[in-house]
Amino acid sequence: MKKHKIKVKQGDRVKIISGKYKGQTGIIKEVLNERNKVVIKDINIQTKHIKVKQSEEKGSIKQIEGPIHYSNIKVV
């Protein structure tokens, strides 16, 4: 995959222009340059199941933000 220069940075307010979350706004939490994606706070929530690592611990389910391709957002 070709790496592009992403013109947004952490803390910018962006609006999603296409996809499942079209029209929503949020703040950039993390920029993933090598994958051409950004993580936006409280957008694209995914469920992650954590396995037990030791017999005394319990497994858990966490809600995390998934990445969105940078072409689907614009700076507000």
N, C-alpha and C positions, 0 to 999 in steps of 0.2 A: 504494500500500500504506500502510495506517495505521501510524504510528510509535507503539510502546508503550514505556513505561518499563520497562527491563529491570532486575530487582532483584539482579543478580549483577555482580561486578566482576572484574577481572583478578587471578588468583592464587587464586580460590575453588576448592574441590574440589567437583565436581559428579558426579552419577550420571545416565546416560542412561536414560530411562524408556520410550522407544519408538523403533522404527526398526531398522536393520541392526545397530547397536551397542548394543542394549538390554542393560542390566545392567552395562555397563562403567563405570568411574569414571576421571576425569582432572582435570587442572587447567586452568582457563581461561587461554588464551594471549592472546586479543584479543576485545574486544566490538565488534560492528558495529551500532551503534544505528540507523542509517538503514535497515538491511536486516532488523532484528529477529533477528540471528543472532549466534552466538558461535563462536570457533575454540578447540578443545580439543586440548591437546598429545597427540600420538600416536593420535588418533582421526580417522576419516574421511580416511585417507591417499589422495591422488590423485596421478596421474602427470602432470607438465607437461613438454611438449617445448619446448625453447628453440631458436629458429632461429639460424642463423649471421648475424651482423651485418656482419662484415668477412671478406674472403676468407682471411685468415690464421687466424681463429678456427675452433673446432669447435663444432658443435651439441651439446646435452647433454639429458639427461633428469633431471628433479628430482622428488623425492617431497615434496609439500607437504600440510599439513593443510587440509581443506576446511571451510567453515562448516556449523553445524548450527542449526536454528531453535530459539529459546530455549524454546518450549513443549515441546520434547522432552527437557528436562533439569530436574533439581531439585538444590538445594544439599544436600550431605551434611553 
